[in-house]
Amino acid sequence: MIRKYSTTLHGHRTSFSLEPAFHDELKAIAEERGVPVAALIREIDDARGVDGNLSSALRLHVLDWLKRQAGDAAA
């Protein structure tokens, strides 16, 4: 089930839709990096450019993070 979440990016409220599993992974990534979830989301948003939407960018970031973690574990 997809849920709506809200955050503030550069002084403006915005919302994004994610499955709770992706949101949980974002929280885990932020914790591991020692940054607030909002800061991680802002970083991902800044890097995504104008193509695509925030929800997709967040999912792709989680996927990339997990793939890199799996690669590190295999090495």
Secondary structure, 3 states (H helix, E strand, C coil): CCEEEEEEECCEEEEEEECHHHHHHHHHHHHHHCCCHHHHHHHHHHHHCCCCCHHHHHHHHHHHHHHHHHHHHHC
